[in-house]
Amino acid sequence: MENTHVKNLSFLLLATLFISTSGVLGKYIALSPEVIILCRASFAAVFIYIFCRFKKIDLKVQTKKDRNSFIVSGFFMAAHWVTYFYALKLSNVAIGMLSMYTFPVITALLEPFFSKQKLNPIHVFLAILVLIGVYMLVPDFSLENDQLKGILFGIFSALCYALRNLTIKKHVKDYNGSMLMFYQMIVVAVFLIPVLFFGDFSNLESQLPLLLLVALLTTAIGHTMLVYSLQHFSVSTASIISSVQPIFGIIIAYIFVNEIPSFNTYIGGSLILLTVVIESVRSRK
């Protein structure tokens, strides 16, 4: 039992590491967020489709209700990604990622409305820690400040991500994780089709290697692994544990683009990391 928990936890943390690459890639790909997400979803859909065919995974949607749920979930995923990348563009990797990681707070508060699970007081306590951590990031509360705008985009992105995870959670026992991600990518791409008519694709060729990387490593592999992890953890637990993602992202940004966080970012990040450690130990039960 102990080994199984460690294996599942390691799998979730590895998924989080792969997803963490979105911070640097989202910040420094020289395209608008809408164009990036359209390309990301389209390329990822191709990668996942090839994998599903290779593994002979059934792609049939069982009911009309499930199909409608996939569409709603995909809409939230699209909104989450676009607003998250705006958060990264307006602020920096550390602040963009950390502000988006209010989503465990939102998830813990919303999950009782989506399942029979009761609101856990420990999740409320951890939610407060995350909020204090985010508060440490805000330089000043002026809407003229791009960093504050980035934080607000990050928090809205967090709401969309929490709703996406909660709507897709109920399907993980009936459908393969890769199949779920395939349909998510299709829905995201369809919602963003209008970008083809007004988006700026002038830098597409030079940015293609980075787009393929974010589609394959971050999305096709990382997010699919995260969906698989929902078989073994509640959405609240998986969300809180994966809050280590900003820490991974800050380290990656420091290594590859020499982006050095401020002192307040270290404090806020430490509080978020503390919630991860507490929930990782607690979820063993």
C-alpha positions as CSV (number, residue, x, y, z in Angstrom):
1,M,0.0,0.0,0.0
2,E,2.8,2.4,0.9
3,N,4.7,1.6,-2.3
4,T,1.5,2.1,-4.4
5,H,1.0,5.6,-2.8
6,V,4.6,6.5,-3.4
7,K,4.3,5.4,-7.0
8,N,1.1,7.3,-7.6
9,L,2.5,10.4,-5.9
10,S,5.7,10.2,-8.0
11,F,3.7,9.9,-11.2
12,L,1.7,13.0,-10.3
13,L,4.8,15.0,-9.4
14,L,6.5,13.9,-12.7
15,A,3.4,15.1,-14.6
16,T,3.6,18.4,-12.7
17,L,7.3,18.8,-13.7
18,F,6.4,18.4,-17.4
19,I,3.5,20.8,-17.1
20,S,5.9,23.3,-15.4
21,T,7.7,23.9,-18.7
22,S,4.6,25.9,-19.8
23,G,5.8,28.9,-17.7
24,V,9.0,29.6,-19.6
25,L,7.5,28.5,-23.0
26,G,4.4,30.6,-22.5
27,K,6.4,33.6,-21.5
28,Y,9.0,33.6,-24.3
29,I,7.2,32.2,-27.4
30,A,6.9,35.3,-29.6
31,L,3.2,34.9,-30.5
32,S,0.0,36.1,-28.9
33,P,-1.6,33.8,-26.3
34,E,-4.5,32.9,-28.5
35,V,-2.2,31.8,-31.4
36,I,0.0,29.8,-29.0
37,I,-3.0,27.9,-27.5
38,L,-4.5,27.2,-30.9
39,C,-1.2,25.7,-32.2
40,R,-0.6,24.0,-28.9
41,A,-4.0,22.3,-28.9
42,S,-3.9,21.3,-32.6
43,F,-0.4,19.8,-32.4
44,A,-1.1,18.1,-29.1
45,A,-4.3,16.6,-30.6
46,V,-2.2,15.0,-33.4
47,F,0.4,13.6,-31.0
48,I,-2.3,12.1,-28.7
49,Y,-4.3,10.7,-31.6
50,I,-1.2,8.9,-32.9
51,F,-0.5,7.5,-29.4
52,C,-4.2,6.4,-29.1
53,R,-4.1,4.6,-32.4
54,F,-0.7,3.0,-31.6
55,K,-2.1,1.7,-28.2
56,K,-5.5,0.9,-29.8
57,I,-7.3,3.1,-27.3
58,D,-11.1,3.3,-27.9
59,L,-12.0,6.9,-28.9
60,K,-15.8,6.4,-28.9
61,V,-17.9,8.7,-26.6
62,Q,-20.5,6.6,-24.9
63,T,-23.3,9.0,-24.4
64,K,-24.6,12.4,-25.5
65,K,-24.4,13.6,-21.9
66,D,-20.7,12.7,-21.8
67,R,-20.1,14.5,-25.1
68,N,-21.7,17.7,-23.8
69,S,-19.6,17.4,-20.6
70,F,-16.4,17.1,-22.8
71,I,-17.4,20.3,-24.6
72,V,-17.9,22.2,-21.3
73,S,-14.6,20.9,-19.9
74,G,-12.8,21.8,-23.1
75,F,-14.2,25.3,-23.0
76,F,-12.8,25.8,-19.4
77,M,-9.5,24.4,-20.6
78,A,-9.3,26.9,-23.4
79,A,-10.2,29.8,-21.1
80,H,-7.7,28.6,-18.6
81,W,-4.8,28.4,-21.1
82,V,-5.4,31.7,-22.8
83,T,-5.8,33.7,-19.6
84,Y,-2.8,31.9,-18.0
85,F,-0.6,32.8,-20.9
86,Y,-1.7,36.4,-20.6
87,A,-0.7,36.3,-17.0
88,L,2.7,35.1,-18.0
89,K,3.1,37.8,-20.7
90,L,2.0,40.7,-18.4
91,S,4.1,39.7,-15.4
92,N,6.9,37.1,-15.3
93,V,7.1,33.3,-15.0
94,A,7.2,33.2,-11.2
95,I,4.3,35.6,-10.6
96,G,2.2,34.2,-13.5
97,M,2.5,30.6,-12.3
98,L,2.1,31.4,-8.6
99,S,-1.0,33.5,-9.1
100,M,-2.6,30.7,-11.2
101,Y,-1.9,28.4,-8.3
102,T,-4.8,29.8,-6.4
103,F,-6.7,27.0,-8.2
104,P,-6.2,24.5,-5.3
105,V,-8.0,27.0,-3.1
106,I,-10.9,27.3,-5.5
107,T,-11.0,23.6,-6.2
108,A,-11.2,22.7,-2.5
109,L,-14.1,25.1,-2.0
110,L,-15.9,24.0,-5.2
111,E,-15.4,20.2,-5.0
112,P,-18.2,19.6,-2.5
113,F,-20.7,21.0,-5.1
114,F,-19.5,18.4,-7.7
115,S,-19.2,15.3,-5.5
116,K,-20.4,13.8,-2.2
117,Q,-17.2,14.8,-0.6
118,K,-17.6,17.3,2.3
119,L,-15.5,20.4,2.6
120,N,-12.4,19.5,4.5
121,P,-11.2,22.0,7.1
122,I,-7.6,21.1,6.3
123,H,-8.1,22.2,2.7
124,V,-9.5,25.5,3.9
125,F,-6.3,26.0,6.1
126,L,-4.1,25.1,3.1
127,A,-6.1,27.4,0.9
128,I,-5.5,30.3,3.3
129,L,-1.7,29.5,3.2
130,V,-1.8,29.7,-0.6
131,L,-3.7,33.0,-0.6
132,I,-1.2,34.5,1.8
133,G,1.6,33.3,-0.5
134,V,-0.1,35.0,-3.5
135,Y,-0.7,38.2,-1.5
136,M,3.1,38.3,-1.0
137,L,3.5,38.6,-4.8
138,V,1.4,41.7,-5.3
139,P,3.7,44.8,-5.7
140,D,0.8,47.3,-5.3
141,F,-2.9,47.3,-5.9
142,S,-3.1,49.6,-8.9
143,L,-4.8,48.4,-12.0
144,E,-2.2,50.4,-14.0
145,N,0.4,47.9,-12.8
146,D,1.0,45.1,-15.3
147,Q,2.0,42.7,-12.5
148,L,-1.3,43.1,-10.8
149,K,-3.1,42.6,-14.1
150,G,-1.1,39.4,-14.6
151,I,-2.1,38.2,-11.1
152,L,-5.8,38.9,-11.9
153,F,-5.5,37.0,-15.2
154,G,-3.8,34.2,-13.2
155,I,-6.6,34.0,-10.7
156,F,-9.3,33.9,-13.4
157,S,-7.2,31.2,-15.1
158,A,-7.2,29.3,-11.8
159,L,-11.0,29.4,-11.6
160,C,-11.3,28.0,-15.1
161,Y,-8.7,25.3,-14.4
162,A,-10.5,24.2,-11.2
163,L,-13.8,23.9,-13.1
164,R,-12.1,22.0,-15.9
165,N,-10.6,19.5,-13.4
166,L,-13.9,19.1,-11.6
167,T,-15.9,18.5,-14.8
168,I,-13.4,15.9,-16.2
169,K,-12.9,14.1,-12.9
170,K,-16.2,12.1,-13.2
171,H,-15.0,10.6,-16.5
172,V,-11.6,9.2,-15.5
173,K,-13.1,5.8,-14.4
174,D,-15.0,5.3,-17.6
175,Y,-12.6,6.6,-20.2
176,N,-8.9,6.4,-20.9
177,G,-6.9,9.5,-19.8
178,S,-5.3,9.9,-23.3
179,M,-8.8,9.7,-24.9
180,L,-10.1,12.4,-22.6
181,M,-7.1,14.7,-23.4
182,F,-7.6,14.1,-27.1
183,Y,-11.2,15.4,-27.0
184,Q,-10.1,18.3,-24.8
185,M,-7.6,19.4,-27.4
186,I,-10.2,19.1,-30.2
187,V,-12.6,21.2,-28.3
188,V,-10.0,23.8,-27.4
189,A,-8.9,24.0,-31.1
190,V,-12.5,24.4,-32.3
191,F,-13.2,27.2,-29.8
192,L,-10.2,29.0,-31.1
193,I,-10.8,28.7,-34.8
194,P,-11.7,32.4,-35.1
195,V,-8.0,33.1,-34.2
196,L,-7.2,31.9,-37.7
197,F,-8.9,35.0,-39.1
198,F,-7.5,37.7,-36.8
199,G,-4.4,36.2,-35.2
200,D,-0.8,37.2,-36.1
201,F,1.0,34.2,-37.4
202,S,4.0,36.1,-38.8
203,N,6.5,34.5,-36.4
204,L,5.0,31.0,-36.7
205,E,7.9,29.4,-38.6
206,S,10.6,30.6,-36.2
207,Q,8.6,29.7,-33.1
208,L,7.6,26.2,-34.4
209,P,10.2,24.2,-32.4
210,L,8.9,25.8,-29.1
211,L,5.3,25.2,-30.1
212,L,6.0,21.6,-30.8
213,L,7.7,21.3,-27.5
214,V,4.9,22.8,-25.5
215,A,2.4,20.6,-27.4
216,L,4.3,17.3,-26.8
217,L,6.0,17.6,-23.5
218,T,3.8,20.0,-21.6
219,T,0.4,19.0,-23.0
220,A,0.3,15.6,-24.6
221,I,2.5,14.0,-22.0
222,G,2.2,16.2,-18.9
223,H,-1.5,16.9,-18.9
224,T,-2.4,13.4,-19.9
225,M,-0.4,12.1,-17.0
226,L,-2.3,14.5,-14.7
227,V,-5.6,13.2,-15.9
228,Y,-4.5,9.6,-15.2
229,S,-3.5,10.7,-11.7
230,L,-7.1,11.7,-10.9
231,Q,-7.9,8.0,-10.7
232,H,-5.9,7.9,-7.5
233,F,-6.4,11.3,-5.9
234,S,-9.3,13.6,-5.3
235,V,-9.2,16.8,-7.4
236,S,-8.5,18.8,-4.3
237,T,-5.5,16.6,-3.3
238,A,-4.1,16.4,-6.8
239,S,-4.5,20.2,-7.1
240,I,-2.7,21.0,-3.9
241,I,0.1,18.5,-4.5
242,S,0.6,19.9,-8.0
243,S,1.0,23.3,-6.5
244,V,4.7,22.5,-6.5
245,Q,4.5,23.4,-10.3
246,P,5.4,27.1,-9.7
247,I,8.5,26.0,-7.8
248,F,9.6,23.8,-10.7
249,G,8.7,26.7,-13.1
250,I,10.8,29.2,-11.2
251,I,13.8,26.9,-11.2
252,I,13.4,26.2,-15.0
253,A,13.1,29.9,-15.7
254,Y,16.3,30.6,-13.6
255,I,18.3,27.9,-15.4
256,F,17.2,28.6,-19.0
257,V,16.5,32.4,-19.1
258,N,18.2,33.6,-15.9
259,E,15.0,35.1,-14.5
260,I,15.6,35.7,-10.8
261,P,12.6,36.0,-8.4
262,S,12.2,38.8,-5.9
263,F,12.5,38.2,-2.1
264,N,8.7,38.3,-1.7
265,T,8.4,35.7,-4.5
266,Y,10.6,33.4,-2.4
267,I,8.3,33.8,0.6
268,G,5.1,33.3,-1.3
269,G,6.6,30.3,-3.1
270,S,7.7,28.8,0.2
271,L,4.2,29.0,1.6
272,I,2.8,27.3,-1.5
273,L,5.5,24.6,-1.3
274,L,4.6,24.0,2.4
275,T,1.0,23.2,1.4
276,V,2.3,20.6,-1.0
277,V,4.4,18.9,1.7
278,I,1.4,18.9,4.1
279,E,-1.1,17.5,1.6
280,S,1.4,14.9,0.2
281,V,1.8,13.5,3.7
282,R,-1.9,13.8,4.6
283,S,-3.1,12.2,1.4
284,R,-1.2,9.0,2.2
285,K,-4.2,8.1,4.4
